[in-house]
Amino acid sequence: MKLYVVPTPIGNLQDITLRALETLKQVDIILAEDTRTSKVLLNHFQIATPLWRYHQHNEHKVLENLIEEMQAGKTFALISDAGTPAISDPGFLLVRACIQHQIPVECLPGPTALIPALVDSGFPINRFVFEGFLPPKKGRQTLLNKLKEEERAIVFYESPHRILKTLLELKNYFEATRKICVCRELSKKFEEIVRGTLDEVALHFEKQAPRGEFVIVIEGVH
């Protein structure tokens, strides 16, 4: 009876840890955000553990059943499509429910996109604030107005179809000369790190069609 929270690579499959591989082989069931994506990873490492779907659209519905399965003695591993579950991915509800029912939870250390992006930025990062994905509508303006005075480095995720719109929108809240770092496709073949002022980075992606997954880091106010 236990839940293992297992980080998976954000791009390069070789970034998975030996401990993660061993855990995924030994548990009874692996809970996967998208079984098609997870099968690529598991097949690569010849892991045959059964996969169950666990994602944002069914997590409330299946929660009670998963708790009952663990109380009956089964061990589960929770993985997301990439990175550490519960960090801008499903997982929080299940972890909380396990704690409430006194089911042991163990989170393995491993990949997450925000830490490499922070380090790659070159900004002071002894303190930082992580915002995940910005709200698409409700609360977005309020949050950005608050963040423009933030003294810590700010890091958040963005999708390829919104990255340019977001960069242009940021100019309504931050000075055009504010230093920013945009990381694209971290750990993958076409990894790209773009550093400069907000104006310079926005111009870069106006000229070059954005593709892949993005992490944005904004330097804090001095």
N, C-alpha and C positions, 0 to 999 in steps of 0.2 A: 504494500500500500504506500504509494509515493508518486509525486509529480516531479518530473525533471523538466526544467525550462532550458532548452538547448539552443544556443545561437548557431546560425548557419551562415555560410559565406555570403558576403554582399555582392560577390561577382566571381572572384577567382576561387574555384573549388578547393584548391590546395590550402586555403586559409582555415579550413575546419581543423579542430584540434583532435588529437588522438583520443582524448577522454570523451569528446562528443561522439566520435565514431563508436567507441566501445559502449557508451550509454544507449545509443540508437539501436545497437544490435541486441542488447540485453533486455530492454523493456518489453512489455507485452503488446503495447499499442503505441503508435506514433500519431499524434494529432497534428494535422497539417493544414495550413491556410488554403493552399491550392495543391491538391494531390498530384496534378500533372507536373507542376514545377518541382515539387519535392521528389517525385520519382526519378527525375534527371539526376539529382544529387545521390539518392539512395542506390540507384542502379550503377552509378559511377563507382561507388564504394562497395558494391555487392551486398547491400543490406536488404534483407527480405522481410523485415518486421512489418506486420499489417498496418495499413494507413487508414485513419478515420478523418473525415473533414471537420475542421473547426475554424470558423471564420466569423467576421463581424455580422453576417446575416443569419447565422444559426446559433451563435454562442449562448444566447439566453435560452433558446429552446432545448439545447442538449446538455446544459449545465447540470441539472439535477441527475440525469442519467450517468454522467461522467463521475459525479461524486459517489453515486451508489456503486459503480464499477470499482472505484478505488477502495471504498469501504469493504468491498467483497474480497479485496486482496490484490487487485491488478495494479501494475505499475505503468505509468504513462510518461511519454516524452512529448512536450509541446514545442513545435517548431513553427516558424513563419517562413514566408517565401525567401526572405533574406534578412540577416541581422538577428538581433535579440528580440524575442517575443515580448509584447507589452510595451515596447518603445515605438510608439506610433503604429502599432500592430495589435491584433487581438491577443489577449492573455491576462489582462488585469482582473477581469471578472472571475476567471477560473482560479487564479492564484488566491484571490481574496476568499473565494468559497472554500478552497482547501484549508486555508488558515482557520476559517470559522468552524470547520468540521474536524480540526486537529489532524489533518492529513499532512504529512511531511512534504515540504516543498524545497527543492534544491535547484538554484539557478547556476548553471555553469558559466564561467567567464568566456568571452569570445567576441566575434566581430560585431561591430555597429558602425554605421557610416559617420556619425557625428564627431567621434574622437579623431579619426584621421583628418577630417576636414578642418577641425580646429587647429591641429598641429600644422597642417599644410598652409594655413592662412598666414602664419608668422606674426599674428597679433598676440598681445599679452592675454594668456588664457588661464592664469591661476584662478580666475573666477569667470564664469560664463553663465548665460541663461539659454536654455533650450526650449523652443516653442513648438517643436514637431512640425505639423503642417499648419499654416496660418488658416484661420477661419475663412471659408470662401465668401461669406456675406456677413451674417450677423456677428457683430463684435469686432470685425476686421479693422475698421477705422479707429475704434477706441483703443485696440491693442497697439496699432502702429503709432498712434499719438503718444502712447505710454512709452513705447520702446525707443522713440527718437531721443529721449533724454537718458537712456540706459548707459551706465558707466562700464558695465561688463560687456564682454564680447557676446554677440547675439548669434545663435545658430538655429536654422530651421530647414526643413525639407521642402522641395518643390518638384512638381511634375513637369515633363518636357513641354506639354501644351500650354502651361501657364507661366513658365519661367520668364519669358520676355515681358509679358503683361505685368508680372509682379515687379520686375526690375524697374520698369518705367513708372509703375505706381509708387515705388519706394522714393522716387525723386520728389514726390509731393509731400513727403514727411522728413526725409533726411537731406542734408546738404549734398549737392551734386559732387562735391569734392570728398565726401565721406569715403574712407577706405573700405573695400569689400573684397571678398574672395568667393568665387563660385567654383565648386568642385563637381565635375561631371564624370559619371561612370567609374567611380572609385574602385580600384583593384582590377578593373577589366582592361582588355587590350587597348581600347581607345580612351583611357583615362585622360582627363584634361583638367588643369588647374588654371583658372583665369583670375589674376589679381590686378587691382588698380582702383581708381575712383569709381563711384557709382556710375558716372557718365561714361567712363571708358569701358567698363564691363558691359553696360547696357548696349553701347555701340557695337561691341564685339559680337553680341548675340543677335543684333539687328542684321549684321552682315552675314552671319553664319547660322544656318537653321539649327536650333537646339534639338538634340536627341539624347535619350538616355535619362537616367535619374540624377537629380541635382541636390546638392547641399549648399546653402548660402550662409556665409559667415560675414557679419558686419562688425567692424571695430567699434568698441565702446567709446563714449564721449570722454575726452581727456579733461 
